[in-house]
Every structure is written in C-alpha cells, then in structure tokens.
C-alpha cells in the first residue's frame, strides 16, 4: 500500500504487548515477568503519564522501543496497551511516536533530557471495544487533556456535557456550592467561565454515576465529535490552499481549519506514498467519481511527509488487518523505499487475545477522583478515593481476590458501565517488590524525586494478603468429629447459610431496589412479600437450630451428654413438619415468576429497574434463578436425607427421624415436580430473551429450550464462529455483538418442521461437520469436538422427531427484524459492529447495560454447549463450604468460602459476605487429582485446570472431598471423569 523513500531496517522485529508472553496479569497465573533486557549500558528514561505524573525507567540503550513500552504498560498493569504509544519531540522539534522495532539509542539523541509522553495512539470508533475499565479511564484522561488544550473542539453544549462527566468522576454527585467552587478553582476547557451554569446543570443530572460510568459517558460524547482522535498535520493542495491532513480508523481525512472537507476511506485508497515534500494518495478507479486518480498535497518538509505517512501505515494496519504484517525480505544489493512497517497486534488480535485469555478486571486507583458514591442512589458502591482506608488489610484482601480469582470474563469481554475497582493506597501495594515469589517490576521503575508511584500503577500483590491457614487448620480439624454423618449434617449447615442469603436477595435487596418504586405494581409487591417473607422467617429459625446442633455435635458447648446431640434427623423432622403449612407459598413461586414477567412487559421503567438490579454484585446469578430457589432447596434436603439414611444402620438413633423427614420432603417434592419443570423452562426462555437481539415472541407456552452453544458455520468466507440456540420448533444462529449490551445478534432461523440432518465431515473436509437441511435452506456447521458433534446431532434429531408430531409449522415461529431467514454471509465482524453503532444511544442517554457472565457468554468463549438437561442437573448439584486454594506456582493455601451453583464457583472471604468477590465458570475445565510430580503433599486435594490455568483446592474430609468432586464434575468436560475415577483409588485418605 505504501511506497516511501529509502530507510534502513532495524534488526529484531519484536512483538507488542498482548503477545503470548504478555506482561499482563493472567486470569489464573498471577504475577508479572519483566521483559527481556539486552546487555549494555543502562540509561534512565523519563515518561510523563496521562495523569501528569512522571515515572523513571532504567533500560539498556540497546533495547528496542518495544521493551520500554512494555515496561510502561506492565508498570500500570495495562492489558490493552496496543491502543497507546510513547511520543516525544525529536531533534527537528517534531512530535513523533517511539518506534517499537528500532533501538532506543537510535531514536533518542539525549535520552536523559528527553521526556516521553504516554498517550493514546489509536482511537477506535466505539469505546465499547475497549474491554478494560483501566483502558477506558486512560482514554478519558486523554479526552480531558485534548479538551483542555483546545485540540478537541466542539460546541458549548458538548463541552459543558463532557466537563460535567469529568467532575462527576472527580468530586461525585452534584452539590451546588461544592460544584461551583470546584469549577472556579479548576479549568477544564478554554474560556470556561461563561459555561459554568450550563456545566452545573448537566452535572446535576449525573447523580448516581460511578467514576467508571462517567468515563463511559465522557467517551460516548467525545466519540461523536468530528475532531475526536484527530491530530492535524499542516499541508497545502496544488493551488496553495492551506489545509490539514489527518488519519482515522476510516481512512485519510482532509480539514480546512477544524472543518472536515474530504475523506478517503481505506477501501478507496490503493496506495499512499511520499516524495520529498509531496504526500500522494492514489485512489482506486471509480467511474462515478470526479476525483483524480492521484491526489497530491504539499507538506512542510520531507520529514513531515514521512511522519504522517508512518502514522497512516500504522492506522491502516491496526484497524484493517487481521494480523500483524510480516516483514519484507531484505534486498541483497539495493534498497528502495522505507522498510518501516507496523509492528504489533492489530485491533482484532487485541480483542481476541483479551477475550480468549479470559482476563479479569484489574483494579486500579484514580488519582483525580475523590468521590464517595451514594449507595442509596445507585445499587453499586463506588470506592472512596484520596482517603487512606482505616483497614488496609481488608482492601488488600479484596484486591487480591479481584486480581487472582475473578474472570470477569465474562465481563472481560463486556464493556460494563458499572465496573468496580477496590481501593488501595498506591504505597501499600508495592511492599517488598515481590509477586508470588518473583521480583516485581518495582525494581525497574521508580518515581523521580522520591515521589510516590503514579496512582495509575496497579499494586502487585501476592497471595499472602489473604487469610492463610495450614498447620493450625490441621490441628483444629482433628478436634472435630470424623463421623460421615457429621459432615453430611455440616453440608446441610453450609448450604442453608447460602440459601438464606439467596432468600435475602429477594426479600431485602430486590424489595429495596425495586419494591419501593411506584412503577412496581402492588399486585407484584404483594405476591413477592406473601411468598418469600414467611419462607425467610422459617429458614432463619431453621438455620439457627442447625447451627446450635452442630455446635453441640462438635463439643463446643456445655452439654452434659454429648452423644445425644450427635444427630440431625430430629431437627430436620421437626422443622419439615413446620414447613408443611408453607407448601402453598412454594406453589406461589411460579406465580411470582409470571407476575414479574407480566409487570416488566407492561412497564419499561420496571424492566429497567430489574435489569439494573441484576447488575448489582449481590445478584450474582439471574434474578429468576433466585425466585425458583425455594423449589430447588427441597431437592437438596431430599438428597441430604437420602445420604443420611444410606449411611445409618437401621438401629441408629437418628435413622428413624431421618427416614420420616425424608418421607415428608419427598411428598412435597413430588407435588411440585411438574410445576418445577415448566417453571425452569419458562425461566430459561426469559433469560435467553435478554441475551438475544433481533427476536420477538421468544417466550411462548409451547416452546421448549433444548440446547445452546458454539458451532462454526460454513460460509463463503470459511468457518465463522456462531452461537446456536436449539428450541423444540426452531434453531437460531447468532453472533456476539460489540455493543455495551454484550447481547447476541440473530442472523437467521431454521424451522425444525421438515428438517433433516446428516453427517458431512467427508463431504466438506471439515472435522466434526454436519448439515442441517431445511425446507428453504441448508446450513453446514462444525462442532469443536466429536463429543460436541454427537450431543448436537442427538438433540437435533430428537427435536426434529418431536416437531413431526405437530400440525405443520408452528404459528408461534419467531418474528424478527430479519428481512429473510438467511444470514448475510458477507457481513464481517466489522460490519456487524457498524450496525450496532448506528443503533446506539445518544450521548445524553445511558447505554443499556447487560450481564456479560451468563452461560451464553461462557459457552461462546469456551467454545462449548450446554443443554436443558445439564441445567436441570446443575440445580441438583449445588454446594457451599470452606475450601483452601493454592495457585500452581504459589506456596501457601488461602482459606475461602466457596459456593458452587450455575456451573460456576463463587468466592467469598466468609459466609457472612453479601456478595462474591470473584467467580470462576467451570464449563470446559477438567477436575482431576494431582499427580506425585506436582508435590501436593496434602490429603483431599483436587485440581481444576483449563489450558494453562491451574487451581488446587483442599477440602476438610473424605466426604467433602467426594462431594466437591461430584458437583464440580457435573459442570466440567466429560473427558475428565475417567481419569478422576481411575485416580480416586490411589488418593491418600
């Protein structure tokens, strides 16, 4: 595409941050590895960050620009560093970007006296493509700078609106005197005084916004401005008219003053080149255009031409190419043109890398924000900034959990508008300079003049920050009973604690967030209250009795006759007889679900309130799952009693009570079984409705959900990843959108009536391929494995047979905004994103948030599938309790409260916490027992691993070990089962 003047080529290609040996924190392998430093004399480089702090980096003069840039990114724990660069003023007084391939000594003449600026280099069209909160925060700082120096020009309303979001992030919710005083003492835009009243008016409308939301809204306003991301390069046309050239993700732009007068999209540009002062744009032939074939612009000097040409080459490669261009072979005799090329990952590679690596949200501290968020006005708390917490250890612990456990995956991938960042003072996070036994990058970077490190720096923590337990736990454990019945009873206790917390999500959190609003109909309030309040009251008393009995059983009381209390059946029998009058409340759970759905359909405001509530940390699974919890809990009681009855001999003092309690609970479960099956299907359809865009009328009485998951669809462009949804009457195929909602966009539907299916691996030469032959079209798809293909084919065949018994095509087939049933095969991910952008909200509206951690997203990222049968089995396999966790390369064990539900592990500091600090979806993981070579010399240890990610967990007894293995195995890949069963014999007890 480019034909420049000659320029020698630097040796050593190097790779950008984000390559497999990334410096970013991995989801499962915490810790940093400093970039390789070549030998030679070191020099200190000064870098000015976006928050105006300065950092010093010791680096070899022979090191490439990439090494320095990677040090800067790792210093901040910045994963999406490829959007940024280091710019400096060269010896010709021109601002240029640091070349990643060339050695630093060849770029900086006086490195000790040169200040490099860390800045945004590539401005994407949509900030939703920025997957990390830290990245969006840095972009917000860049916008703040551009606005303040007048580079980002706009009208007064846009300027005032942007400043209102900036000060919302910095000082919090609107208070008139404070806001006016702040604006009088701080200048955010040129000539700010006349706009103070307008800024305050906008600020008063931002109440409840967290700093992260304010960043998001600031970028939402900025990205719509004509000068967003524009860096002007002076030029003249052939007639000598003064113009400016700029480059954006779309192509090369021409400005006159601050008005865009022309644009040359990349698709129209055949070649960019420069000859001395002349910058040349060669266009593709177009009979309908009056443009000349080659456009010529005169710039200030050859160097000006070359600087702009380089930026164009990099912009084109970053936004248009799928992967980094390979270097051209070096000519033997003569060189012609510049050997400069884009070095680094393209935007697509960055997004794929973050998505596939399942990074979690890395917490950081905002220097400028000192807002204490008002929890009454918004469901998600915001950290308090610029204040040293009274209990640093708690903040450190939360940071450690957030860093080492969370896959936010699923949020990771989503551009959530309410991300959180646990607070920690910068100074406390850099103690000892060690990360999991390795030296941290504090050895490579320090602040000038003895100042504290930049607040952008995310503290590097080791797992010593969490509660650590080892020998003392062994001693404590040996004092407790070892009878299997005790551990079964203890499972009742631990799961009851979680169940009561789940009830409080509805009785307390939901009613506080939604029940007080006038949009919530009285009938819904009455139904929820009358159904859940009696259950909450009953289970509060039941839990108290179970806790007292376990305390007696463990000998932690003054009981005179210890043996009389080593049982649980009598407590369960007495309480289940008390539960019988509440059976009517259990039947009402379906009414609550129906009433809530009906109310949300009739009130957009209530629907929004419920959606916002689901984004709260306390609502760690979909809201409808909590509503069905009372029905699921009965199944757990039945399982526990069955295990007790199987364990006890008929002569045991507890056997008769356990058997009687089992009869009582079995009777209630049988009465509710039919209703439960229908409600689970209804709940699943409601959940999928939230995940899909482009579909109406998904929830109808006759439709049953069967399976969802990833398949590759064969098209003219090859295999493309698609998300498939199999129902009893239709198959939908979708792709994941790139909007803040993270929903899946429907491309087409295949009615099951009249469909046939056949295996097609030999026909198409694609492994695990099969063809769906419908009455109107045929679709070829490929599964990720033989097991996945067999699951899909079996379920589809059964569904087709069932559809044959219906009277022709269902009248309730999906209606959508699709023009036909076919997928637009030529649409790429980029085109889909453009569609989503066109439908996005205005700058004054908040984007509609959406959970990014549902099973649909997990299946998308893990390239697997899950069926309704799997969901039903998952309901039965729920567990809570304390576990000890260890990373692959760490030494100590951390004590966590762990809840297993919805195919995921949720991690807490203790059972008293209101919401989990992190989660780990287990689809795709394997559960095994550590081998001898792994040197885990402890009893009752199991191992979770997915690709390069490894966790070790310790349980307290043989029974709890077996239970955790059983429930986790139900959510992990089947290939792990055989190995678990084979190794179980050799596990030390």
N, C-alpha and C positions, 0 to 999 in steps of 0.2 A: 504494500500500500504506500510505502514511503520511499523516496529516493533522495537522500540528503548528501551533503558534502562528506568527504572522507574524514574518518576519525578512528584512531587506533582503538582496538578492542581490548578491554581489561580481561585478565585471566580470572578464572574462578567464577562460575555462574552463581552459586549460592541459591538459597531458597528463602522466601519471605516467611514472616511469622504466620503460623497457621499450617505449615507443612507437618508431616507426621511427627517430626521431632520438636513439636511446638513447645514453647515455653509456658503456655497457658496451663492452668490447673485442670487436670483431667477429672472427670466425674468420679472415678474410682481409684485413681492413683494420685493422691495429693502430693504436692511438692513441686519444686522448680528445679530445672537443670540449667545452669548458666550456659550461654552459647560458647562454642569453642573459640578460644582466643589465640591467634597466631603469636609466635615468639617475636621478640623485638622490643625496642624502647617504648615505654608507655607514655601517653600524653593525657592530660586531663581536659575533657570536653565539657563545656557548659551548655545546658539545654534549658530553655525557658518553656515551661509548660503552659497549657491553656488557662490555668488558674493564676498565671503570672508569678508563680514560684519558680525558682531556678534549682536545678539539680546538677551535680558534677558526676561524670562517669570516667573512670580510669580505663583506658583502652590502648591497645597496641597501635602504633602508627601504621603498621602494615595491614591492620584489619580492614575489611571491606565496610562499606556503608551499612550493609545489612546487619553486621554484628552490633554496631552501635544502635541501630534502630531496634533490633531485638532486645537489647539491654533496656532501652527506654520502655518498650511495651511490657516486658516482664516486670520491670520495676512497678508498673501500675497494675499488673495482672490483667492486661488488656488482651482479650482473645481476638477481637475483630480489628486487629491493628492495621490490616491492609487498606483501610479507608484513609489512613493518616500518612504523614510523611514528615521529614525534617527539612526545613528550608533555611537558607542563610544568604547573606549578601556576599557575593564573590568579589574578586579584586576589581571588577569592572562596575561595581556598585549596583549590580542586578540581583534581584531575589531569584534564587534557583533552588531546586529540590536536590537533596543529597542523593547521589546515585548509589544504588544498593550493590552494584557489581564492582565499581571502582574502589581501590584502596582509599582510605581517608586522606593519606598523605598527599595524594594526587589531586584532591579536591579542596582541601583547606590549606591555604598558604601559611597562615599563622593560627593554628588550631587553639592555642592558649588564649588568644584575643578575639576569637570568633564566637558569637552567640548563635546557636542553632535554635530555631523555633519549632516546637512540636505543633502541628496544625492539621486540619482536615484537608486532604488532598483530593479525594473523590467524593462528590456529593451525589448520593443515589436519588432516584426520582421519588421514592417513598420511604419515609423513616421507619415504616413497619418492617422494612427489610433489615433494619438494624436489630439484631436479636438479643443484645445485652443491654441492661439498664445503664451500665457504665459507658457504653459506646454512645447511647443517646444523650447522656449527661455531657460528654465531651463535645458532641455536636452542638448541644445547647450553649456551651461556653463559647464555641466558635461563632455561633449566631450572635451571641451577646457582644463579642468583640467587633464583628462586622457591622452591627447596628451602631455601636458607639462611635466608630470612626467614620461613619457615613458611607461605608462600602455597600451595605445592603440598603439601598434607597427604596422608599415606599411612601404611600400617602400617610397622613396624620393618624387616621383610624387604625391602620395596620401597625404603625409604630407604637401607638398607645396600647394596643392589644398585646403586642409582644412584650412590652415593658411590664404590663400587668401580670403576665405569666412569670416573668423573671422575678419580680418582687414577691409574688406568691410563693415561689420556691425559696426565697431568701428570708422573708420575715413571717410567712404564714398567712393566716386568714386576715381579712380586712378589718382594720380598726382605724377610724378616720384620722385621729391626731398622730398616731404612730406612722401611718402611711404617708401623710403629708410631710412630716418631719424627715422621714427616710428619703423621700424624693427631693427635698430641699438640700439634703446633705450628700446625695449620690446622683451623678449624671450618667444616664444610660443612653441618651440619644442627643445629637446636637440640637441646640435650641429647645431644651426640654420644658422650660418654664410655662409657655403658653398651653402645653398639653397636660399639665398636672391634673386638672379636674377630670379630663377625659380618661387619663390613666387610672385615677382613683375610682371612677365609675365602673370601668372594666374590672378592676381589682375586686370590687365589692361583689361581683358576680362569680368569683372564683372560689367562694367559700367551700371548704371541704377537700380541695385539691391537694394531694400529696406532692412533694417535690418531684417525684417521678412523673406524675400526671402533668405537672406544669411543664416539665421538659418536653413531654409528648405534644402538648398543645402548642408550645412555642414553635416546635418543628413543623407542626401542622400548618400554622400561619405562614412561617418562613418559606416553606417549600412551594407555596403558591405564588410567591413574588417573582417577578421577572428577573430580578438581579440575584436570586438565590444561588449561591455557589459560583457566582460569576467573578472571574478575575480578568480585568480588561488589559489588553496589550495594544498600545497605540500603533496605528497604521494609516496608510492613505490608499485611495484607489487610483486608477490610472489617470483620472482627471485631477488628482491632487487634493481631493476632498478628505478632510480629517475624519477618520473612523477609528473604531477599536475592534479587535478580534477577541473572541473568547471561545472556550470549548466546554461542552456539557456532555451529559450521558447520551444525548440525542445526536450530537454532531458539532460542527463548527458554526458559530454564531457571529453575526456582524452587528455592531452597535454604532449609533450616532448619538453621542452623549450617553445618556442612560436609557435610550430607547432602542429596542431591537428592531432592525430594519430588514434583516435577512437571516435565513437559517439553511444550512446544508446538512441534511440528515446523512448518517453514515451509509445508509442504503443507496444514496445518490452519489456518494464520493467514490471515485475509482482510485485516486492517488493523491497523496499530499507530499509536497517536496519544497525545497527552498534552494535558491541560487543567489548567493551573496545576500543583498538586502531584499530580494523578491521572494515572497511567500506564494506558492502556487497551489491552487485547488483544481484538480482535474475531475470533471463530472462524467458520469455515465451518460451515453447518448440518450436523448429524450426528444422525440419528435414533437411532443406537445408543449415543450418548454422554449422560452425565448432566450434562456441563458446561453452564454458562450460555452464552448467545450472546456476551456481552461480560464479560470479567474486568477487575476494577479493582484497582489497587494504589496505595497512598499512599506517596509518597516525601518526602524531607526538604524539598524546595523545587521551584519551577518549573525552576530551573536544573539540579537533579539529574535531573529528568524529561527535560529536553531533552538533556543529555549522554548519558544512557543510550539515548534514542530515536535519537540520531545514530549511536551505535555499532551499534545494531540494523539501521538502514538500510544501513550500510556492510557489515556482515557478510552480510546477505541478498544484497546486490548482488554482493559479491566471490565468494561460493560458489555462488549460484544462477543468476546471469545469465550469458549467453554473452558479452555485450559491455557496455562502459560505457554507462549510461543517458544519453540525450540531455537537455539542459536544457529545462525547460518555457519556453514563450514568456512574456515579461514582460507582465503585465496593464497596460492603458493607464491606468486610473483607480485601482482599488483592488487591494491585495494581500491575499490570505487564506492563512494558513498559511506555513510556512517554505519558503524557496526552496532549502534545503540539499539537496544530492544527493551521491551517491557520485561522487568524481572519481578516475578511474584505471582501470587494466586489471583485469579480473576474473581469477580464478584460471585459468580456461580460456584466456584470452588470454595470460597469462604463460607457461603451459606450452607453448602453441602457438608463441609467439614464440621461446622458447628452443630448441624443437625445430626450427623452420623456419630459424632463423638459424644453426644448427649451431655454437653457442658451444663452445669448448674449456674444459677445466677450468682456471680461473685460479688459479695458485699463490698462497699467502699464508703468513704466518708466524704460528704460535700463540704468544701471549705466555706462557701458563702452562705449556706443555708443554716439558719438557727431557728427553724420553725418547730414548734411543739404542736403536733397535729391534734385537732379536736376530734376525739374518738366519738363524741356524741353525734357529730355531723357526718362522719364517714365511717364505714364499717372496718376499714383497715387502718391500724395505727401507724403513725409516722415516727421515725426516730427523732430524738431531740439532739440538735446539733450545737456545737460550740459549748457544750457543757460536759464536764467530766462526770461520768456516772458514779453514784455512790458505791455501787457494787460492780467493780470492773470484771470480776470473775464471771458474773452472770453473762455480761456482754461477750466476753471472750468465749464462753461456752457456746452461746448462741452462734457466734461467728464460726466456731469450729464445726458445729453441726451443719450450718448452712454451706460451709465450704466442702466438707468431706462426705456429706450424705445426700444432699438434695440433687435430684435430677429434675430439674425443672424443665426439664425436659421438656420436660414437656412444657413447660413454659419456656424453655430454652428456645425453644423454637418459635414460640409465640411472642409477639410484641405486646406483652401485657401492659395495660395502662396503670396497673396498681402494683408494681413490683416493690419489694421492701429491701431495706439494707440495714441489718442490725448495726447499732452504733458501737464504735470502739475508738478510743483516742489513738491517734497515729503513733504516739510514743510508746504506748503499751504493747502495740502489736509487733514491734521489731526486737523483742528481747532475745538475747543470746545469739542472734544471727543463725539459727538452725531451723531447718524444716525437715521433720521426720528423720532426724539423724544426719541430714545433709546440710552443707553450708548454704545459707540463703544469699540472695543477691544483694543484701545489705553490704557485703564485702566489696561489691563492685560499684555501688552508688552511694553517695552521701551528699548532704546539703552544704552549700557554701556558707562560710562564716559561722559554722556551728549551729545553724538553724535546724528546726525540726524538718523531717522529710515532708514532701508535698502531701497534702491531705488526699490527693488522688491515689496515693500509694495504698494498695490494699494490704493489710498486715499479713505476714506469712506465719501461719500457726502450725504447731504440731499437736498431736492428739493428747499431749499432757494437759491440755486445757480442760478436758472433760474429766468427769469423775472416774478415777482409775481404781480398779479393785483386782486383787489376785489372791495372795495368801490369806488375808483376813476374811475374804469371802469363803475360802475353803473351810476355815475354822468355823465360821458361822453356819455353813451348810451342814456340817457334821453334827451340830447340836439338834437339828430338826429331825422329825420323824422320817423314816425311809420307806414306810409302807406305801405301796402303789395307790391305795385308796386316798391317802393324804394328798398326793399330787393330783389325783383326779378332782378332789374337792378344791384344791388350790386353783385348778383351771376354772372351776365354777366361779371362784372369787375374782380372779383376774379378768375374765371375760365379762362378769357382771359389772365391774368397775367401768369398763369400756362402754357397755350397753347403757348404763345410767348416764354417762357423758353424752352418748348419742341422743338419748331422750331429751337431754337439756338443750341440745342444738335446736330442737323443735319448740320445747316448752319455754325456753328462755331467749335464746339468741334470735330465732326466727320471729317470735312474737314481738320482741323488742324492735327488730329491724323492719318488719312488715305489718305486724298486727296493729300497731298504733296509727298507721296511715289511713286516711279517710278513703283511699282507693280500695282498701281491703273490705269486701262486703261483710256484714255482720254474720251472715249465714256461715261463711268460711271461718271466721273467728270462733263462732260457737262450736262448729264441728271439730276444729283443731283442739280447742280447750277441753271440750267434754270427752274427747277421745284420749288425749295424752296426759292431762293433769292427773286423773286417777291412777293411770299406769305409773307415772313418775313417782307419785306418793307411795304406791305399793312397793315398787322396786327399791326406793330409798330405804324403807324398813327392812326389806328382804336382804339387801346388801349389808346393812348394819348387823343383822343376825348372823350372816355368813362370816363376816369379819370377826365377830365375837367367838364363834365356834372354832374358827381356825386358830385364833389366839390361844384358846384353851387346848386345842389339839397340839399345838406347838409347845405347850407348857409355859407360856408367857403370862400366867395368872396364878392366883392363889387357890385354884381348885383342889379340894381335898382328895377326890377320887379321879385321878387323871383318865383312867380307862373309859369312864362313862362318856367322855367327850370326844373320843376318837371315832367319830362317825358324823355323817352329814345328812343321811336319809330322813331323819326325823324333822330336821329343819326344812328340808325341801317338801316333804309331805304336808306339813302344817301350812306352809305358805302357798302351795299349789291348791290346797283346798280353799284358801282365801282368795286365790286368783280366779276361781271358777265364776264368781259373780261378775268378774270383769270381762268375761268372754264376749259379751255384747260390744265392749269397747274394741276388742280385737277385730270383730267383724266390721267396725267402722273405719278401719284403715283404708279399705277400698273407697269408702265414701269421701275420706279426706283427699285422696289422690284425684278422684273425679271432680270434686268440688274445686280443688285448686286449679286444675286444668281448665275447667269451665270459667272460673273467675279471671284467669290470665288471658283467655281468648277474648273476653268481653272488655278488658281494661288493659290498654297498652302501658299505662303507668304501673299497674301491679305487676305486669310481666317484667318491666324494667327493674322494679324493686326486687323481685325474686332472682333475676339474673345477677344483680349486684350482690345480693346475699350469697349466692353460690360462689362469688369471687372471694368471699371472706375466708381467712385461714381456718376458722372454726368449722366451716362447711367443707371438710376435706374430701368428701365424695358427693356425687349429685344429690340434691335435696330430696328427690323422690325416694332415694335409697333409704334415707333416714325415716321416711314415713312408713316404709314397709318393715323396718327393723323389728317391731313387736311380733310380727308374724314369724320372722326368721329366728327370733330368740327362742321360741317354743321348740324349734327343731334342735337347737343346741342343748336345751335342757334334756330333751329326749335322748340325744347321743350320750350325754354325760351319765345319765341314769342307766342306760344300756351298758356302758363300760363298767359301772359300779356293780351292777347285777351279774355281769360276766366274771368279774374279779372275785366277788364274795362267794364263799361256800354257803350252802342253804342254811347252815347252822349259825352263821354270823349274826350278831346282834343287830346289825344295820341292814341285813338283807331284806327283811320283810317290809320295812319302811320304804326302802328304795324301790322295791317291786310295786308297792301300792302307789307311790308317787309316779312311777313310770306309766302305770295304767291310766292315771288321771291325765297326765300330759299327752299321752298317745291319743286319748279320746278327743281332746281339743284339737290336736294337730290334724286328725282325720277329718274333723268337721270343717276345718279351714283350708284343707289341701286344694280343693277345686278352685276356690276363690284366689288362693295364693298364686297358682299357675297363671290364671288370667291376669292378675294384677302385675306379675313380673313381666309378662309380655307387653302389657299396656305401658308400664314404666319404661321398658326398653325402647319402645316406639317414641315415647315422649323425649327420651334422652337423645335418640338419633335425630329427631326433628331439629334439635338445637344445633347439631353438628353439620347439618346439610343446608346448602344454599341452592335455590332453583327448584324446590319441590314444594308443592302444596298437597294437602289432603293425605299426608303420610299415615296419620293415626285414624284408622277406621276399624270397626269391630271385627271384621272378617280377616284382617291381615295379621299374619304371624311372622315375627322375626326369626330367622334361622341361623345365619352366619354373616360375619363381616370380616374383611381382611384385605391384604395386599395381593394383587396379581399384576403381572406385566401384560399389557395389551399390545398386540402386534398391529402396527400401522405402517403407512408408507415411510415413516421416519424411523422404523425399527421398533424395538420393545420400549414401551413407556410405562412407568410406574403409575398404577391406578388403584384406587380404593373401591372394592366391590361390596355391595350390600345385597344379600340374598333374603328375599321375603317369600311368603307362601304363594305369591302370584306374580312377582316381578323381580328382576335383577337390575340394580342401579350400578353404574360405574362413574366414578368421580375422580377429581384431582384436588390436591390440597391448595387452598388459596393462599395469597401472600398479604392479606389484609390484617388489620389488628384483631379481627374476629377469629382468625385461625380456623374458619369453617371449611368444609369440603364442597366444592362446586360440582354440581351434577352435569355430566356430559351426555349421558344417554340412558335409556331404559330398554330392557329386553323382557317382554311378557313371557311367562312360562308356558302359557297355553299354546300347544302346538310345537314346542321346542324339543329338539333332540340334542344329545351331547355325544361326542366321540373323542377318543384319544388321538392326538395329532403330532406326536413327537417326531415320527419318521417322515411325516408329510412336510413339515416345515423345518426340520433340522434344529429345532429348539428344544432343549431339555424340559421335561415335565409340562409339555404343551397339550392343550385340549381345545376343541372347537365347540362353541355354542351356536347351534343352527336354529335360528328363529324363523317365523313366517315371513318377516320383512327383511331381516339382515342376519349375517353370520359374523361372529366375533371370535378371533383366535387369542387365547390367553395362555400364559405360562406361570406356573407356581414356582416358589423358591426352592422347593424340595419335593421328593417323591411323596413323603408323608402328607405335605400340604396339598399336593395334587389329588391324592386319594380322598382326603377329607372333603375337598370341594366337590369332586365328582360324585361322591356318595350322597352328600346333602342335596346337590342339584338334581340328581336322579330321583330321589325320594320326593322332592318338591314338585318335579315335573309329573310324576305319577299321581300325586295328590291333586294337582291342577287339572288333570284329565277328568276327574270326577265332577268338576264344576261345570256349569252350563255355559260354555264358551268363555270368552274374555270377561274378566271381572269389570262391572260397571264402575268400580272404585279405583280403576287404574290411575296412576299418578298424573296430575295435571301440573305442568310447569311452564316456565318461560322459554323452554327449548322450542325452536322452530320445527324440529323433527326429532326422530328418535336416534339420529346418528350423531356420533361425536365428531366435531370438526378436527379431522386428523392433522391438519396443517398447523393447528394452534400450538404454539410452544409455551413454555412456562412464562416467557417474557410477555407474550400476547395475553395470557390469562391475567397476568399482573396488571397490564394496561386496562383491561376490562374492570378489574376490581378498583383500580384507582379512579376511573371515571365515575364509579358509583359511590365513591367515598363521601364522607360528611363534609359540610362546610367548616370553615375554620372556627366558627363560633359554637359549633356543636361538639360534644364529646363523642369519640368513637365508641361504638357498641362493643364492650369487652366480652370475652368468651373464655371459658375454661380451656386451657391447652393441654390438660393432662388426662383427658378421658381415654377410654380404651381404644377409641377410633384412632387417636393420635399415637398411642403406644403401638398399635398394630402397624400403623404407617411407617414409623421409624424403625421398628424391629422386623419389618417385612414378614409378618406372620398373620394368623387369623384366629378368631375366637367365635364359638357358636353359642346359641341359646342354652344348649345342654351344659356347656362349660360355665356359663353364668349361673345356672341352677346349682351346679356342683360347688361353685365358689361360695354361694350363700351358706352351704353347709360347712364349708371349711374356713372358719374364722377362729382366730386365736389371739390372745394377748398375754403379755408377761415380760419379765425382765430377761434380757439376754446380754452376754458380754460380746463385744465386737472388736475385731482386730483387722487392720489392713494387711495386705500381703507383705509389705516391707517395714512394718512398724513392730515395736517390741511389746508394748503394754496392751491391756484389754480395757475397753471402755464399757461402762455399765449403762444400758439404755432401756427405756420402756418401749416395747415394740408391739404394734398392732398389725395383724395380718388380716386384710379384707380387700375385696375388689381387685384381686390379683396383685396386690401391692403390699410392701412393708412400709409402715408409717412409724417414724422415730420421734420419741419424746425424751425429755430429761427425766420425767417421772410420770406416774399415772395421774397426778393431780393437774398436769398441764391441760389447758383448754384447747390447744390446737397443736398439730405436729410441727416440728421444726424442719423436717425433711421427709422425703418419700422415695421409694425405690420400686418402680413397676417391675414385675418379675417375668413377664412374658418373654420368652427367648433365653432366659437364664437356665443353667443347669445346677442341680443340687447334688453334691457328692460328699464323700468323706475324704479328708486329707490323707495323702499318701505318706509313707515314712520319710520320704525325701524332703517333705515340706517342714519337718521338725516342729510339728504342733504337738507337744507332749502333754496334752490335757485330755480329760475324758469328755465325752458328749459334745464333740465339736463337729459341725457340718460346714460345708464350704459352698458358697454361691459364686458362680463365675459366668461371665458373658464376654466373649472376645478376650481382651487383655485385662478386664476388670475382675478383681477377686476380693471377696469378703470372707472372713471366718467368723462364725458365731458359736458361742458356748452356752449350753443350757445347764440346768442345775441337777438333773436326774435322768435316769434312763427313760422314764415315762415322758418327761417333757421333751427330751431329745427325739423320741419316736413321734410325738405329736407334731413338733415343728417340721420334721422331715415329711410327715404325711400331708400336712396342709400346704407346705411350700411345693411339694412335688405335684400337687393338683394344679398349680399355676405355671409350672416350668415345662420345658420341652420334654416329650416322651423319651427321647434317647437317653436321658439321664437316669431313668428308672432302673434299667437293668444293672447299671454299674452300682447304683445305691444298694440294690438288693444283694448283689454279689459281695460287696464290701462290708455289709452290715454284720456278717458273721465274725469278721476279724476286728471289729471295733472293740476297744477295751472298755469294760464295764466296771 
